[in-house]
Protein backbone atom coordinates (compact mmCIF):
# COMPACT_ATOMS: atom_id res chain seq x y z
CA UNK A 1 0.00 0.00 0.00
CA UNK A 2 1.49 3.33 -1.07
CA UNK A 3 0.88 6.56 0.81
CA UNK A 4 1.99 9.89 -0.63
CA UNK A 5 2.00 12.97 1.58
CA UNK A 6 2.06 16.45 0.07
CA UNK A 7 3.64 18.75 2.62
CA UNK A 8 5.70 21.91 3.10
CA UNK A 9 8.47 22.12 5.68
CA UNK A 10 7.26 25.67 6.40
CA UNK A 11 3.78 24.42 7.38
CA UNK A 12 3.16 24.00 11.13
CA UNK A 13 0.14 21.73 10.63
CA UNK A 14 2.25 19.44 8.44
CA UNK A 15 4.46 18.49 11.39
CA UNK A 16 1.43 17.91 13.59
CA UNK A 17 -0.16 15.84 10.84
CA UNK A 18 3.04 13.83 10.47
CA UNK A 19 2.97 12.91 14.15
CA UNK A 20 -0.70 11.95 14.10
CA UNK A 21 -0.24 9.86 10.97
CA UNK A 22 2.79 8.13 12.51
CA UNK A 23 0.74 7.29 15.60
CA UNK A 24 -1.86 5.57 13.43
CA UNK A 25 0.73 3.83 11.28
CA UNK A 26 2.65 2.49 14.30
CA UNK A 27 -0.50 0.67 15.47
CA UNK A 28 -1.51 -0.55 11.99
CA UNK A 29 -1.12 -4.36 11.81
CA UNK A 30 0.10 -4.21 8.20
CA UNK A 31 2.50 -1.28 8.58
CA UNK A 32 5.40 -3.30 7.10
CA UNK A 33 3.50 -3.38 3.80
CA UNK A 34 3.04 0.41 3.72
CA UNK A 35 5.36 2.59 1.64
CA UNK A 36 5.37 6.28 2.56
CA UNK A 37 6.61 8.93 0.13
CA UNK A 38 6.86 12.64 0.88
CA UNK A 39 5.82 14.99 -1.93
CA UNK A 40 6.79 18.62 -2.21
CA UNK A 41 4.42 21.55 -1.83
CA UNK A 42 5.01 25.25 -1.21
CA UNK A 43 2.55 27.46 0.62
CA UNK A 44 4.25 30.58 -0.75
CA UNK A 45 6.53 30.00 -3.77
CA UNK A 46 7.00 33.78 -4.10
CA UNK A 47 8.73 34.05 -0.73
CA UNK A 48 12.32 35.33 -1.09
CA UNK A 49 15.22 33.13 -0.02
CA UNK A 50 15.31 35.11 3.21
CA UNK A 51 12.55 37.29 4.59
CA UNK A 52 13.60 40.30 6.65
CA UNK A 53 11.16 39.92 9.50
CA UNK A 54 9.60 37.52 11.98
CA UNK A 55 7.00 34.84 11.32
CA UNK A 56 4.44 37.10 12.97
CA UNK A 57 5.44 40.01 10.70
CA UNK A 58 5.29 37.82 7.62
CA UNK A 59 1.88 36.31 8.31
CA UNK A 60 0.40 39.62 9.42
CA UNK A 61 1.48 41.19 6.14
CA UNK A 62 0.61 38.23 3.94
CA UNK A 63 -2.84 37.60 5.43
CA UNK A 64 -3.68 41.17 6.34
CA UNK A 65 -4.42 40.19 9.93
CA UNK A 66 -3.76 42.11 13.11
CA UNK A 67 -0.61 40.95 14.91
CA UNK A 68 -2.68 40.06 17.98
CA UNK A 69 -4.85 37.76 15.87
CA UNK A 70 -1.79 36.04 14.38
CA UNK A 71 -0.34 35.63 17.88
CA UNK A 72 -3.59 33.95 18.90
CA UNK A 73 -3.28 31.58 15.94
CA UNK A 74 0.27 30.75 17.01
CA UNK A 75 -0.92 29.95 20.54
CA UNK A 76 -3.60 27.59 19.22
CA UNK A 77 -1.23 25.76 16.87
CA UNK A 78 1.46 25.50 19.55
CA UNK A 79 -1.07 23.97 21.93
CA UNK A 80 -2.04 21.37 19.34
CA UNK A 81 1.64 20.67 18.71
CA UNK A 82 2.29 20.10 22.42
CA UNK A 83 -0.42 17.46 22.34
CA UNK A 84 1.76 15.56 19.88
CA UNK A 85 4.95 16.04 21.88
CA UNK A 86 6.22 18.96 19.78
CA UNK A 87 7.61 22.22 21.16
CA UNK A 88 6.89 25.01 18.67
CA UNK A 89 8.75 28.29 19.18
CA UNK A 90 7.22 30.71 16.71
CA UNK A 91 9.25 33.64 18.03
CA UNK A 92 12.42 31.89 16.82
CA UNK A 93 11.16 30.74 13.40
CA UNK A 94 13.34 31.96 10.51
CA UNK A 95 11.15 32.80 7.52
CA UNK A 96 12.73 31.47 4.31
CA UNK A 97 11.82 29.97 0.95
CA UNK A 98 11.56 26.17 1.22
CA UNK A 99 12.30 25.22 -2.41
CA UNK A 100 15.92 24.18 -1.85
CA UNK A 101 14.94 22.28 1.28
CA UNK A 102 12.52 20.27 -0.87
CA UNK A 103 15.35 19.53 -3.30
CA UNK A 104 17.40 18.24 -0.37
CA UNK A 105 14.54 15.94 0.63
CA UNK A 106 14.60 14.44 -2.88
CA UNK A 107 18.37 13.96 -2.62
CA UNK A 108 17.92 12.35 0.79
CA UNK A 109 15.32 10.00 -0.72
CA UNK A 110 17.99 8.71 -3.12
CA UNK A 111 19.95 7.70 -0.01
CA UNK A 112 16.98 6.12 1.78
CA UNK A 113 16.81 9.06 4.19
CA UNK A 114 13.72 10.91 3.00
CA UNK A 115 11.70 10.64 6.20
CA UNK A 116 14.74 11.52 8.33
CA UNK A 117 15.33 14.65 6.24
CA UNK A 118 11.66 15.65 6.51
CA UNK A 119 11.65 15.12 10.27
CA UNK A 120 14.81 17.15 10.84
CA UNK A 121 13.70 20.03 8.63
CA UNK A 122 10.34 20.31 10.37
CA UNK A 123 11.82 20.04 13.85
CA UNK A 124 14.69 22.41 13.16
CA UNK A 125 12.38 24.98 11.58
CA UNK A 126 9.63 25.04 14.21
CA UNK A 127 11.42 23.91 17.37
CA UNK A 128 15.03 25.09 16.99
CA UNK A 129 14.97 28.29 14.92
CA UNK A 130 17.16 26.96 12.09
CA UNK A 131 17.27 28.71 8.72
CA UNK A 132 15.87 26.21 6.20
CA UNK A 133 16.98 28.49 3.36
CA UNK A 134 20.62 28.54 4.46
CA UNK A 135 23.15 26.62 2.40
CA UNK A 136 25.32 26.13 5.48
CA UNK A 137 22.45 24.66 7.48
CA UNK A 138 21.22 22.42 4.66
CA UNK A 139 24.77 21.21 4.01
CA UNK A 140 25.20 20.35 7.68
CA UNK A 141 21.89 18.48 7.66
CA UNK A 142 22.85 16.57 4.52
CA UNK A 143 26.16 15.51 6.07
CA UNK A 144 24.31 14.36 9.21
CA UNK A 145 22.16 12.17 6.95
CA UNK A 146 25.22 10.54 5.43
CA UNK A 147 25.11 12.35 2.09
CA UNK A 148 28.53 13.02 0.59
CA UNK A 149 29.91 16.55 0.47
CA UNK A 150 30.33 16.42 -3.33
CA UNK A 151 26.64 15.62 -3.84
CA UNK A 152 25.67 18.49 -1.58
CA UNK A 153 27.90 20.92 -3.49
CA UNK A 154 26.25 19.73 -6.71
CA UNK A 155 22.81 20.32 -5.19
CA UNK A 156 23.64 23.94 -4.41
CA UNK A 157 25.49 24.75 -7.61
CA UNK A 158 23.03 23.19 -10.08
CA UNK A 159 19.27 22.77 -10.48
CA UNK A 160 19.40 19.09 -9.57
CA UNK A 161 16.02 17.79 -8.35
CA UNK A 162 14.34 21.10 -9.16
CA UNK A 163 12.25 19.40 -11.86
CA UNK A 164 11.29 16.65 -9.40
CA UNK A 165 10.05 19.23 -6.93
CA UNK A 166 8.04 21.01 -9.62
CA UNK A 167 6.59 17.67 -10.76
CA UNK A 168 5.34 17.11 -7.22
CA UNK A 169 3.63 20.50 -7.40
CA UNK A 170 1.99 19.58 -10.72
CA UNK A 171 0.84 16.15 -9.57
CA UNK A 172 -0.59 17.67 -6.43
CA UNK A 173 -2.59 20.19 -8.43
CA UNK A 174 -3.83 17.41 -10.73
CA UNK A 175 -5.07 15.50 -7.68
CA UNK A 176 -6.82 18.56 -6.29
CA UNK A 177 -4.35 19.41 -3.54
CA UNK A 178 -4.97 23.02 -2.52
CA UNK A 179 -3.59 22.87 1.01
CA UNK A 180 -1.31 20.73 3.14
CA UNK A 181 -0.81 18.30 4.66
CA UNK A 182 -2.62 16.15 2.13
CA UNK A 183 -2.48 12.35 2.29
CA UNK A 184 -3.16 10.13 -0.73
CA UNK A 185 -3.49 6.37 -0.32
CA UNK A 186 -3.00 4.21 -3.44
CA UNK A 187 -4.15 7.20 -5.52
CA UNK A 188 -7.72 6.30 -4.45
CA UNK A 189 -8.27 7.75 -0.98
CA UNK A 190 -7.46 11.29 0.10
CA UNK A 191 -7.30 12.99 3.48
CA UNK A 192 -6.82 16.72 3.87
CA UNK A 193 -5.30 18.33 6.94
CA UNK A 194 -3.80 17.19 10.24
CA UNK A 195 -6.56 14.70 10.97
CA UNK A 196 -6.84 12.93 14.34
CA UNK A 197 -4.91 9.65 14.56
CA UNK A 198 -8.24 7.79 14.69
CA UNK A 199 -9.19 9.15 11.27
CA UNK A 200 -5.88 7.99 9.81
CA UNK A 201 -6.43 4.57 11.38
CA UNK A 202 -9.86 4.27 9.76
CA UNK A 203 -8.46 5.33 6.38
CA UNK A 204 -5.62 2.81 6.57
CA UNK A 205 -8.01 0.01 7.42
CA UNK A 206 -10.43 0.94 4.65
CA UNK A 207 -7.66 1.21 2.05
CA UNK A 208 -6.15 -2.09 3.14
CA UNK A 209 -9.45 -3.92 2.80
CA UNK A 210 -10.06 -2.30 -0.58
CA UNK A 211 -6.67 -3.42 -1.89
CA UNK A 212 -6.94 -7.06 -0.80
CA UNK A 213 -8.19 -9.81 -3.16
CA UNK A 214 -11.35 -11.66 -2.18
CA UNK A 215 -10.68 -14.66 0.07
CA UNK A 216 -12.99 -17.67 0.26
CA UNK A 217 -14.11 -18.57 3.78
CA UNK A 218 -15.04 -22.07 4.94
CA UNK A 219 -17.98 -22.91 7.19
CA UNK A 220 -15.52 -23.15 10.09
CA UNK A 221 -14.53 -19.55 9.55
CA UNK A 222 -11.05 -20.07 8.16
CA UNK A 223 -9.89 -18.71 4.82
CA UNK A 224 -9.22 -21.24 2.08
CA UNK A 225 -9.07 -21.39 -1.68
CA UNK A 226 -12.52 -23.02 -2.03
CA UNK A 227 -15.41 -23.71 0.29
CA UNK A 228 -17.54 -26.91 0.22
CA UNK A 229 -21.28 -26.28 0.28
CA UNK A 230 -24.41 -26.54 -1.82
CA UNK A 231 -24.82 -23.93 -4.54
CA UNK A 232 -26.64 -23.36 -7.81
CA UNK A 233 -25.19 -22.32 -11.14
CA UNK A 234 -26.15 -22.26 -14.84
CA UNK A 235 -25.87 -26.04 -15.05
CA UNK A 236 -28.02 -26.76 -12.02
CA UNK A 237 -27.50 -27.23 -8.31
CA UNK A 238 -24.76 -29.28 -6.69
CA UNK A 239 -22.22 -29.44 -3.92
CA UNK A 240 -19.13 -27.38 -4.74
NORRA-V134539 format. One record per helix or strand. SS is the DSSP state (2 for helix, 1 for strand). FROM is the first residue (numbers start at 1). LEN is the number of residues. If there is no record, write none. Layout:
ss=SS from=FROM len=LEN
ss=SS from=FROM len=LEN
//
This chain:
ss=1 from=2 len=6
ss=2 from=12 len=16
ss=2 from=31 len=3
ss=1 from=35 len=6
ss=1 from=50 len=1
ss=2 from=55 len=9
ss=2 from=67 len=16
ss=2 from=90 len=3
ss=1 from=96 len=1
ss=2 from=99 len=12
ss=2 from=114 len=14
ss=2 from=135 len=10
ss=2 from=149 len=9
ss=2 from=162 len=14
ss=1 from=182 len=4
ss=1 from=189 len=4
ss=2 from=197 len=15
ss=1 from=216 len=2
ss=1 from=223 len=2
ss=1 from=230 len=4
ss=1 from=236 len=4
//
